[in-house]
Each structure stands twice: as structure tokens, then as C-alpha cells.
């Protein structure tokens, strides 16, 4: 329930009410629907102190992906997240790796920008570690659990993208929070003689 409550007030009520009814009726797999992976990502980022302006919590990955792409387009110098082609960026901790789960998956975040506003089944994971053994990422609703996965990398640290793989990774969103002005620390005042 905490994952759903990380969304805007009222957005959680449908999922919570539906699953309370399923629990009361003795359902074996409570919380296996509606899919909760986007709610999980929203919960983690809200818990990290990221506000709704920087990352709008959503019940669907496509909603917050659209918002991150729009921010990058409208405010390229200060956007909290910047989309990159998966083959063109070495992932870093805090980045989001996003994949398309549809039957005809998009291959690039620019395709999503052209199709913004339409629902598309997606999944995103948060990068938590990077090393020669691969990119470690955590996501929700993988086998109905919060799961850590290892994504394979080449010798340069870039993701190895299998042709025709489903889901298909279409973007790595660089997390720039805390790395750009105005978030840079303000220098301390000089210790000179006071001016009267």
C-alpha cells in the first residue's frame, strides 16, 4: 500500500480498494494486479526526497517517462533527468533504465517523445551499482516482487542489447539531481574586514 500511496492523493484508492476486496475474498495472489512497478519507482524516488516537480509519481511508467522527456526538451540545462540512447551511455547509480514491453516495442526514447501521452506498457529499473560483471538495477513487480537484476555490459560498461529482446530497453535516463546548479553548494562567505 505504501507504493500506491506515493502517488498523488486519490490515485491509490482504486488499487488499494481492489486488493482489499481480493484479500477479503481469499484471493491467493493479492497485489499481483494492477501492475505496481511504476508505483514502486515512484515510492523509492519520493522516499529519496525527490519532489513531484522533479519526478512526477505515476501508476504507469509511460506517464513519468513522458514528463522526463518533456523536461529535458524544455529545460535541457536544468532538467533533473536526461534521456540517452541505451548504446550511447554508460549507466551510473541513480539512472533509470527503461524498457518497452509492447508487442511492437520502440527502440529509442525519441520514438516515445513522438508518441507521448499514449499508454504503452513499460518497465523501468533504478541502477544501484555498476561494475565489470554488469549493471545492477532494482525494480518492482518482477515475478511479483522487488527484484535486483544484473544487466550485461560490454568491456566499455555499456549495456549489451540483444536484438529483438523483449522487453526492449529504449532509454537510460541520466539522473542529474544534486549534480547541477542550483544544487551545487554555495561557497562560504569571505572572511574579510566588515564593510560599514
trRosetta pair geometry for C-beta under 8 A, 3 or more apart (Angstrom, degrees):
i j d omega theta_ij theta_ji phi_ij phi_ji
1 4 5.8 -58 -156 41 43 107
1 5 6.0 40 149 -20 73 111
1 12 7.4 83 -165 177 70 131
1 16 5.6 61 -126 -113 96 111
2 5 5.5 -58 -141 41 33 111
2 6 6.8 48 154 -36 63 95
2 43 6.1 88 127 -138 85 134
3 6 6.0 -48 -165 12 32 115
3 36 5.6 72 112 177 147 116
3 39 4.1 86 148 131 100 105
3 40 5.0 -27 -136 -81 131 54
3 42 7.3 102 -172 64 71 92
3 43 4.4 -80 -122 -38 59 144
3 140 6.9 129 -129 -147 149 166
4 7 6.1 -42 -176 12 48 113
4 11 7.5 -155 -177 107 79 80
4 12 3.6 116 146 -136 98 102
4 15 4.9 -153 -116 78 143 131
4 16 5.6 -173 93 -51 154 95
4 36 7.1 -69 -62 -132 86 109
4 39 5.2 -15 -83 -157 51 147
4 59 7.8 27 -130 -103 78 97
5 12 5.1 3 -80 -67 47 170
5 16 7.9 50 -58 -61 84 136
5 43 8.0 65 63 -102 67 102
6 39 6.5 134 52 -172 106 73
6 42 4.6 156 112 119 120 96
6 43 3.9 -164 -22 -90 156 63
6 46 4.6 -177 -157 26 108 148
6 47 7.5 -59 -112 -34 130 85
6 57 5.4 -151 131 -142 86 151
7 11 3.8 -95 128 83 128 130
7 12 5.4 156 50 -54 110 86
7 39 6.2 -57 -42 -122 111 89
7 42 5.9 42 -76 126 69 159
7 57 4.8 -157 -112 127 51 118
7 58 6.8 85 -123 -111 105 13
7 59 6.0 14 -102 -55 153 81
8 11 4.8 82 61 -12 76 124
8 52 7.4 76 -80 -128 90 145
8 57 6.6 169 -32 74 67 105
9 12 8.0 -57 -145 17 30 98
10 13 5.7 -32 -158 -4 46 118
11 14 7.9 -53 177 20 38 98
11 57 8.0 165 68 112 154 103
11 59 6.0 -155 169 -38 114 114
12 15 5.9 -71 -164 48 54 104
12 16 5.4 42 150 -19 89 116
12 39 7.8 102 -106 -133 90 131
13 16 5.9 -63 -139 44 28 107
13 17 5.7 25 166 -18 68 112
14 17 6.1 -57 -141 39 23 107
14 18 6.2 23 160 -19 61 111
14 34 7.9 25 115 -1 105 133
15 18 5.9 -56 -145 36 26 111
15 19 6.4 13 162 -8 63 111
15 34 5.5 -91 -107 34 102 104
15 36 7.3 117 -165 -93 147 99
15 39 7.5 -107 65 -63 174 159
15 59 7.4 -178 -37 -129 134 126
16 19 6.2 -66 -148 43 27 102
16 20 6.2 31 156 -23 66 106
17 20 5.7 -52 -145 33 30 112
17 21 6.6 30 156 -17 63 105
18 21 6.0 -60 -158 36 29 110
18 22 6.5 28 148 -19 64 107
18 33 7.9 -75 129 106 136 80
18 34 7.4 67 69 -16 153 88
19 22 5.2 -46 -142 35 41 115
19 23 6.2 46 155 -22 67 100
19 30 5.3 98 -167 -169 98 91
19 31 5.5 47 -135 -71 145 60
20 23 5.7 -53 -150 35 31 112
20 24 6.3 32 152 -19 65 107
21 24 5.6 -53 -145 37 32 112
21 25 6.3 20 157 -9 65 111
22 25 5.9 -66 -148 45 29 104
22 27 3.8 -29 175 13 92 147
22 30 5.2 158 103 -111 115 81
23 26 7.8 53 178 -62 30 18
23 27 6.5 -67 -73 41 31 96
23 30 4.8 34 -75 -102 86 146
27 30 5.5 119 86 -69 109 73
29 32 4.1 6 145 -13 115 135
29 144 6.9 -74 -160 -133 114 157
31 36 6.6 -21 -177 -17 91 148
31 144 7.5 118 103 -160 90 99
32 144 5.3 -32 -110 -112 91 123
34 59 7.3 28 107 179 137 117
35 38 7.4 67 117 8 97 90
35 141 5.4 91 -163 -177 78 161
36 39 4.7 -54 -163 45 74 119
36 40 5.9 85 135 -31 85 95
36 140 5.9 -78 109 137 83 126
36 141 5.0 157 60 -64 70 122
37 40 5.5 -49 -150 30 34 116
37 41 6.7 34 153 -17 65 100
37 61 7.0 -17 101 -51 103 113
37 123 5.6 -18 126 -131 160 84
37 124 7.5 149 144 44 111 62
37 139 5.9 12 -152 171 111 99
37 140 4.4 172 -123 80 56 84
37 141 3.8 -101 -57 38 86 120
37 142 7.4 76 -100 -40 120 69
38 41 5.7 -49 -149 35 37 110
38 42 6.3 39 150 -19 65 106
38 58 5.6 -54 161 96 128 78
38 59 5.7 92 87 166 125 21
38 60 5.4 159 -5 -138 171 6
38 61 4.6 -142 -90 -55 110 62
38 63 7.5 81 -173 38 148 102
38 64 7.0 164 -158 12 108 119
38 122 8.0 71 -73 79 111 94
38 124 7.5 67 -102 32 69 103
39 42 5.5 -54 -148 39 33 115
39 43 6.3 40 151 -25 65 105
39 57 7.8 52 -129 -178 51 102
39 59 5.9 9 -63 -119 93 59
39 140 7.2 -86 70 91 71 156
40 43 5.5 -52 -149 33 31 115
40 44 6.5 29 155 -18 65 104
40 139 7.0 102 94 -179 136 51
40 140 2.7 112 15 -18 168 155
40 141 6.6 -165 -6 -11 136 89
40 146 6.5 175 -152 -99 142 98
41 44 5.9 -54 -149 35 32 109
41 45 6.4 21 158 -10 66 109
41 61 7.3 65 29 -103 149 88
41 64 7.5 -152 104 56 127 157
41 96 7.4 59 -152 -123 134 123
41 124 5.7 36 -87 82 158 109
41 126 6.7 157 -127 -43 88 104
41 139 7.3 -15 -66 -134 98 72
41 140 6.8 -134 -34 14 66 112
42 45 6.2 -62 -145 43 28 103
42 46 6.0 28 158 -18 65 110
42 55 7.6 -177 -123 133 64 107
42 57 3.4 88 -155 -141 124 93
42 58 6.2 178 -72 31 132 43
42 64 7.2 -171 -81 -53 94 150
43 46 6.0 -57 -143 39 25 109
43 47 6.1 24 157 -19 62 112
43 57 7.9 83 -48 -133 42 125
44 47 5.7 -59 -148 39 27 112
44 48 6.4 26 153 -20 63 107
44 126 6.2 -112 113 -22 154 156
44 138 7.9 146 -100 99 162 118
45 48 5.5 -52 -147 35 35 112
45 50 4.4 -48 171 52 89 132
45 55 4.8 -63 149 94 149 155
45 57 7.4 -174 70 -85 111 86
46 49 7.9 78 174 -46 33 11
46 50 6.5 -89 -87 62 29 77
46 52 7.9 17 -102 -67 98 73
46 55 8.0 -133 -61 85 62 113
46 57 6.0 3 -52 -70 119 131
50 54 5.1 -112 -172 85 91 124
50 55 4.8 27 138 23 129 120
50 80 7.6 120 -150 179 116 154
50 177 6.4 -64 -106 -113 109 165
51 54 5.4 89 59 14 71 100
51 55 7.7 135 79 37 35 71
52 55 7.2 -85 -133 77 28 50
52 56 5.4 50 -174 -114 76 58
52 57 6.2 -64 -114 5 89 88
53 56 7.5 26 -108 -68 14 79
54 80 4.3 78 -161 -40 94 164
54 177 6.5 70 179 -97 143 119
55 64 6.4 30 -173 -157 76 124
55 67 7.8 124 -147 100 39 129
55 68 7.4 11 -117 -76 72 102
55 80 6.7 -102 -50 98 81 146
55 81 7.2 76 -90 -21 93 129
56 63 7.0 -98 102 138 113 99
56 64 5.5 -168 72 -109 77 82
56 67 4.7 -160 27 -111 121 180
57 64 7.1 -15 -129 -78 15 128
58 61 7.3 152 89 -87 117 15
58 63 3.6 -169 -155 80 157 128
58 64 4.5 -161 18 -36 125 92
58 67 7.9 167 -34 1 135 130
59 63 7.3 53 49 15 57 143
60 63 4.9 98 72 -8 89 102
60 119 6.3 -65 -173 -131 160 94
60 122 7.6 90 172 38 78 99
61 64 6.5 -68 -157 45 41 95
61 65 5.7 42 151 -24 76 113
61 98 6.7 160 172 -139 130 110
61 122 3.8 -118 84 85 132 113
61 123 6.4 -159 -33 -91 161 17
61 124 5.2 155 -138 -6 127 104
62 65 5.5 -56 -139 40 31 116
62 66 6.2 37 159 -24 65 104
62 112 7.7 -152 -138 -155 84 115
62 118 7.5 -79 171 94 148 49
62 119 5.7 153 51 -140 155 45
62 120 4.9 130 -92 44 135 78
62 121 8.0 -49 -37 -67 117 11
62 122 5.5 140 -58 4 74 127
63 66 6.1 -56 -155 31 25 110
63 67 6.8 20 151 -15 61 107
64 67 5.3 -51 -147 37 41 114
64 68 6.3 42 154 -20 70 102
65 68 5.9 -55 -148 36 31 109
65 69 6.4 30 154 -17 65 107
65 98 6.0 117 -104 -150 124 163
65 109 7.9 -142 -178 -137 108 97
65 112 6.2 -57 139 163 125 149
65 122 6.5 -25 -21 105 149 174
65 124 7.3 176 -71 -54 105 135
65 171 7.4 128 -148 54 113 147
65 173 7.9 -140 -125 -57 73 137
66 69 5.8 -57 -148 38 30 110
66 70 6.2 30 155 -19 65 108
66 112 7.3 -133 -84 154 68 104
66 116 4.5 118 -133 -147 110 98
66 117 6.5 113 -133 -53 156 46
67 70 5.7 -54 -145 37 30 111
67 71 6.4 33 155 -20 64 105
68 71 5.8 -51 -147 35 32 112
68 72 6.4 32 154 -18 63 106
68 79 7.5 104 -165 175 63 118
68 80 7.7 -88 -127 75 87 87
68 81 4.3 -35 -150 82 117 128
68 83 6.7 116 123 -52 106 95
68 173 5.6 -8 157 -134 153 141
69 72 5.8 -56 -150 37 31 111
69 73 6.4 29 152 -18 65 107
69 83 5.7 8 -100 -21 79 139
69 109 6.3 -174 -101 170 118 109
69 112 6.5 -166 -56 103 159 107
69 113 5.0 -154 168 -91 141 91
69 116 6.8 -142 77 -91 136 125
70 73 5.7 -56 -148 37 32 111
70 74 6.0 14 160 -6 68 114
70 116 7.3 102 -58 -146 102 157
71 74 6.1 -65 -136 47 27 99
71 75 5.6 -38 -175 43 68 104
71 79 4.2 133 135 -133 96 106
71 80 6.7 -13 138 29 153 78
71 81 6.9 76 76 52 130 79
72 75 7.4 -71 -109 65 14 64
72 76 6.1 48 -179 -103 57 65
72 79 4.4 173 -89 118 52 174
72 81 6.8 -73 -58 98 108 63
72 82 5.0 124 -120 -122 122 59
72 83 5.8 -142 22 9 170 84
73 76 7.2 -2 -140 -61 12 88
73 113 7.2 121 -56 -140 135 132
74 79 7.6 117 64 -78 70 112
75 78 4.8 -57 162 62 112 88
75 79 4.8 141 88 -60 90 79
76 79 6.2 -24 -117 -2 23 115
76 82 7.5 67 -149 -114 68 112
77 180 7.7 158 156 -168 63 139
78 180 6.1 177 -126 128 58 142
78 181 7.6 -68 -106 82 99 70
79 82 5.8 116 87 -74 119 76
79 176 7.1 84 94 44 61 133
80 175 7.3 -11 158 -152 79 59
80 176 5.9 -164 -164 62 35 85
80 177 5.0 24 -155 -69 100 87
81 96 7.0 1 -143 20 136 117
81 173 4.3 10 -178 173 116 114
81 174 6.5 154 -157 72 56 51
81 175 6.0 -20 -103 -100 82 51
81 176 6.8 -175 -84 17 29 86
81 177 8.0 -9 -58 -32 71 91
82 173 6.8 150 67 -159 32 62
82 174 4.5 -14 57 51 91 109
82 176 6.3 51 -7 -22 102 125
83 109 4.0 -158 171 142 143 171
83 171 4.7 -42 -152 -155 102 127
83 172 7.5 129 -157 71 53 41
83 173 5.5 -33 -93 -99 59 73
83 174 7.8 -155 -74 11 10 80
84 88 5.5 -134 174 83 100 100
84 89 3.8 62 122 -28 152 138
84 109 7.7 77 53 5 15 141
84 171 6.7 123 60 -161 45 71
84 172 4.9 -30 65 67 101 90
84 173 7.5 168 16 -93 78 24
84 174 5.9 66 -17 -30 119 102
85 88 4.1 64 66 13 99 115
85 89 7.1 146 68 -4 53 92
85 108 6.1 -24 -111 -130 92 93
85 109 7.3 -133 -83 12 52 98
85 171 7.4 -63 -107 -112 26 56
85 172 7.8 4 97 22 19 90
86 89 7.1 -79 -141 43 25 89
86 97 7.5 70 -116 -144 108 91
86 158 7.7 116 150 -176 65 93
86 159 5.3 -52 173 54 105 131
86 161 5.9 103 106 -66 132 132
86 169 4.7 90 -91 124 159 113
86 170 6.9 -141 -24 -173 116 6
86 171 6.6 -126 -52 -101 84 9
86 172 5.4 116 -106 -24 61 98
87 158 6.1 53 -154 174 46 135
87 159 7.4 -99 -87 62 46 85
87 161 6.4 -76 -69 5 93 133
88 158 7.8 61 -31 -128 6 130
89 95 7.8 177 134 -142 132 157
89 158 7.3 127 79 -120 30 91
89 172 4.8 -141 74 71 131 137
89 174 6.7 -125 -154 -66 152 103
90 130 7.4 91 162 -168 92 151
90 156 6.8 -116 -84 139 115 81
90 157 4.1 36 -139 107 117 116
90 158 5.7 -84 -89 -75 67 63
91 95 4.9 -142 -154 64 84 145
91 97 6.3 -21 -106 -68 143 111
91 127 4.8 -173 162 -98 120 157
91 130 5.9 180 92 -92 85 126
91 135 4.9 46 63 -125 138 141
91 137 8.0 -41 156 -71 158 114
91 151 7.9 56 19 71 153 135
91 157 7.6 -142 37 155 65 95
91 159 6.8 57 -18 -46 117 101
91 172 5.5 -128 -90 -147 90 139
92 95 5.3 103 57 -22 64 115
92 127 6.5 119 92 101 27 144
92 130 6.4 -66 -117 -14 37 146
92 174 7.4 44 36 -136 110 78
92 175 7.5 -129 84 42 100 92
93 127 5.4 -139 -113 116 34 92
93 128 5.8 33 -131 -157 95 22
93 129 6.3 20 -84 -79 108 32
93 130 6.6 -128 -43 -8 75 97
94 126 7.2 -22 -136 -169 23 94
94 127 6.5 -33 35 69 28 92
94 175 3.8 -115 137 64 101 147
94 177 7.4 -135 179 45 134 99
95 126 7.7 151 81 -155 39 52
95 127 4.5 18 57 20 85 130
95 172 5.5 11 167 179 131 95
95 173 6.1 163 -165 78 74 54
95 174 5.7 -32 -112 -112 104 37
95 175 5.3 -143 -83 -3 43 94
96 124 4.9 5 -178 -177 110 122
96 125 7.1 154 -155 75 62 37
96 126 6.1 -34 -100 -98 69 57
96 127 7.4 -138 -78 -4 19 86
96 171 8.0 16 100 110 90 95
96 172 7.2 162 82 -160 49 48
96 173 4.2 3 53 48 100 111
96 175 7.0 103 -14 -56 79 100
97 124 6.6 157 77 -154 43 66
97 125 5.1 -14 57 58 97 90
97 127 6.2 92 -22 -54 104 95
97 135 7.2 109 -48 126 151 144
97 137 5.6 -62 29 -111 126 160
97 151 6.8 -111 157 -29 173 165
97 159 7.4 125 -135 -73 131 150
97 169 6.0 -32 177 -136 96 120
97 171 7.8 173 -152 95 40 53
97 172 5.5 -15 -103 -108 68 78
98 109 7.9 79 70 -92 126 100
98 122 6.0 0 -173 -180 99 121
98 123 7.3 167 -150 88 57 41
98 124 4.2 -22 -97 -97 80 94
98 169 7.0 119 83 -148 39 67
98 170 6.3 -50 101 57 89 81
98 171 4.8 -1 54 63 109 93
98 172 7.6 -180 18 -87 76 29
98 173 6.6 49 -12 -15 116 104
99 105 7.6 -23 175 -151 74 140
99 122 6.6 156 83 -160 47 71
99 123 5.2 -12 60 61 96 87
99 124 7.4 171 18 -82 65 46
99 167 3.7 97 140 127 125 119
99 168 5.8 157 -159 75 88 29
99 169 4.7 -51 -90 -85 89 51
99 170 6.6 125 -127 3 36 78
100 105 3.6 145 94 -147 118 96
100 106 5.0 135 -51 36 161 76
100 112 8.0 -158 -78 -75 119 111
100 120 6.3 -36 -137 152 98 120
100 121 7.3 94 -171 85 59 65
100 122 5.7 -40 -106 -105 48 78
100 167 5.9 176 76 -167 35 95
100 168 5.2 -18 52 60 92 89
100 170 5.3 43 -18 -18 106 130
101 105 7.2 96 -1 -93 5 112
101 121 4.1 -74 71 121 107 105
101 122 6.1 -175 5 -97 93 19
101 123 5.8 74 -45 -12 118 100
101 166 7.0 86 -142 -178 50 90
101 167 4.4 -46 -86 -99 65 115
102 105 5.4 152 59 -81 79 61
102 106 7.9 50 43 -9 121 73
102 120 5.7 -65 -39 -164 132 86
102 121 5.3 140 -66 46 72 93
105 166 6.5 175 -22 -114 138 83
105 167 6.6 142 -103 -159 148 62
105 168 3.9 141 119 30 151 125
105 170 7.0 -153 165 -53 101 119
106 111 3.9 -173 -155 96 120 135
106 112 5.7 158 92 -55 166 78
106 115 7.3 -148 -74 26 142 143
106 120 7.4 6 -5 -176 117 158
106 168 7.4 -174 69 88 42 123
106 170 5.1 41 98 -115 90 154
107 111 6.6 83 44 -2 61 146
107 168 6.5 -58 -101 149 57 137
107 170 5.9 166 169 -116 14 93
108 111 5.0 105 66 -4 78 99
108 112 7.8 -145 104 0 50 83
108 170 5.8 -126 -58 -165 7 92
108 171 7.5 84 -170 -67 37 82
109 112 5.3 -49 -158 34 48 115
109 113 6.5 56 144 -26 71 97
109 170 5.8 140 -61 138 57 93
109 171 3.8 70 -67 -85 114 125
110 113 5.3 -43 -149 29 39 117
110 114 6.7 39 152 -18 64 101
111 114 5.9 -55 -154 35 34 110
111 115 6.4 8 154 1 66 116
111 170 7.1 -87 50 -163 112 136
112 115 5.8 -74 -143 53 33 98
112 116 6.7 72 151 -72 66 70
112 120 7.3 -123 -122 41 94 154
112 170 6.6 120 -30 124 119 142
112 171 7.3 -63 16 -28 141 135
113 116 5.8 -7 -156 -41 33 111
115 118 5.3 -64 166 39 87 121
115 120 7.0 62 122 -45 129 136
122 167 7.7 110 -147 -159 45 142
123 139 6.4 55 173 -173 102 152
123 141 7.9 -134 -125 80 109 105
123 142 8.0 93 -165 -77 141 92
123 167 5.7 156 33 23 114 173
124 139 6.8 173 101 -115 39 116
124 173 7.9 -1 -145 15 132 122
125 137 3.6 77 133 150 128 122
125 138 6.1 158 -165 71 93 25
125 139 3.7 -75 -100 -52 84 109
125 149 6.6 -76 -122 40 163 114
126 137 6.2 160 75 -158 34 80
126 138 5.4 -22 58 59 91 83
126 139 7.1 154 11 -75 68 62
127 130 6.7 16 178 -57 121 97
127 135 5.8 -53 -128 -177 106 109
127 136 7.2 102 -159 78 61 54
127 137 5.1 -43 -94 -96 49 90
128 136 5.2 -64 66 107 89 100
128 137 6.4 149 7 -113 82 32
128 138 5.5 43 -25 -8 131 105
128 148 7.3 -61 38 -129 139 107
129 135 7.6 164 89 -160 53 45
129 136 4.0 15 55 44 94 124
130 135 5.4 -10 -110 -112 78 72
130 136 7.3 -136 -66 22 35 77
130 153 7.8 69 -158 -47 88 160
130 157 6.5 48 174 -158 120 113
131 134 7.0 7 67 47 73 36
131 136 7.7 24 17 -13 97 103
132 153 7.6 -129 -153 72 32 119
133 150 6.7 -48 133 -158 94 135
134 150 4.2 84 89 179 144 95
134 151 5.5 168 179 72 109 42
134 152 5.2 -63 -109 -103 114 33
134 153 5.3 162 -122 0 50 93
135 150 7.1 143 69 -159 44 53
135 151 4.3 -20 60 58 101 103
135 153 5.9 105 -24 -52 88 116
135 159 6.5 -43 7 -88 139 89
136 148 6.0 -1 -172 -176 96 106
136 149 7.5 161 -151 81 49 40
136 150 5.9 -24 -95 -100 64 70
136 151 8.0 -164 -71 18 18 77
137 148 7.2 159 81 -153 33 59
137 149 5.6 -22 64 60 85 88
137 151 6.1 25 6 -11 120 114
138 146 6.5 19 -177 175 103 93
138 147 7.1 174 -145 89 62 36
138 148 5.1 -31 -92 -96 81 70
138 149 7.7 159 -92 15 31 71
139 142 5.5 84 87 -29 102 119
139 146 7.4 -167 100 -149 31 60
139 147 6.3 -19 63 60 73 80
139 149 7.0 -9 19 5 105 115
140 145 8.0 -126 -151 125 54 27
140 146 5.2 -28 -105 -100 70 74
140 147 7.9 138 -111 17 21 72
141 144 6.6 -4 -144 -107 54 34
141 145 7.8 133 -102 40 15 23
142 145 6.4 -54 73 65 67 69
142 146 7.7 61 34 -147 91 17
142 147 3.8 -89 74 33 123 134
142 149 7.0 -115 -173 -47 172 118
143 147 6.3 78 38 -57 100 146
151 159 5.6 -26 145 -127 123 103
151 160 7.9 178 160 39 78 73
152 159 7.2 93 82 -158 55 59
152 160 4.4 -34 103 36 104 120
153 156 7.8 -126 166 73 100 51
153 157 5.3 -10 175 -151 140 31
153 158 6.1 142 -154 69 87 27
153 159 6.0 -57 -101 -95 70 33
153 160 6.2 -179 -117 -18 14 87
154 157 7.3 -48 67 18 65 18
154 158 5.3 -5 34 58 105 84
154 160 5.7 123 -50 -73 79 91
159 169 6.3 -50 128 86 158 164
159 172 7.6 169 -8 -61 131 128
161 165 6.9 -141 -176 27 64 130
161 168 7.8 57 -163 -157 108 75
161 169 6.0 -120 -112 53 107 111
162 165 3.9 91 75 -50 100 122
165 168 5.8 135 82 -95 75 68
165 169 7.9 6 86 3 123 81
169 172 7.7 23 173 -56 116 79
176 179 4.8 -106 -165 58 63 113
176 180 5.2 27 158 -17 114 117
177 183 7.1 133 -177 -75 51 170
178 183 5.0 -133 -121 155 32 145
179 183 6.9 21 22 80 23 131
180 183 6.0 65 68 33 51 106
180 184 7.1 -73 149 -37 19 94
181 184 5.0 -38 -86 11 67 112
